[in-house]
């Protein structure tokens, strides 16, 4: 995961923003929205949103 994203995750208090940042970081690594959403125990539509 990108260092800037990790830093932003640590700084934010909003859990929704944190989850979205984690999703973006996971998509950067895997290139797959569905896998990244599953990793966070979220649905594919949530990840695509």
N, C-alpha and C positions, 0 to 999 in steps of 0.2 A: 504494500500500500504506500502511496505517495506520502512523503514526510510532511508536506503542507497540510494534507488531509488529516493525518494523525494529530498534528498540532491543533488544528481547528476542532477536532473531536474532543480533545482534552479541554479546550477553552469554553466550549458551549455548554450551557446548562439545559437547553431545550432537548428533551429526549427524541422528539420527532426529527429535529435537525441532525442530531447525532446518528440516528438510524439511516437517514438519507445519505449522510456523508460516508458512513460505512458501506452502504450500497454502492455508491460511486467508486469507492476504493476497490471493492470486490469486483465490480464490473471492469475496472481498469486491468485487474490481474487476470480474470478469467475470460473476459470478453462476452459473457453470457448473463443476461438479465435474470433469467429464470434461476440459474444456479446461485447467483448472488442473493436473490430474494429468499430462496430456500435456506441458504446459510444463515440468514437472519430470522428464519421462521416466519416469513411473510409470503404473501401470494405473488404470483407473476404480475397480475394487474397492478398491485401496489408498487412493484418494482418498475413497471413501465410508466406509471404516473409521473 
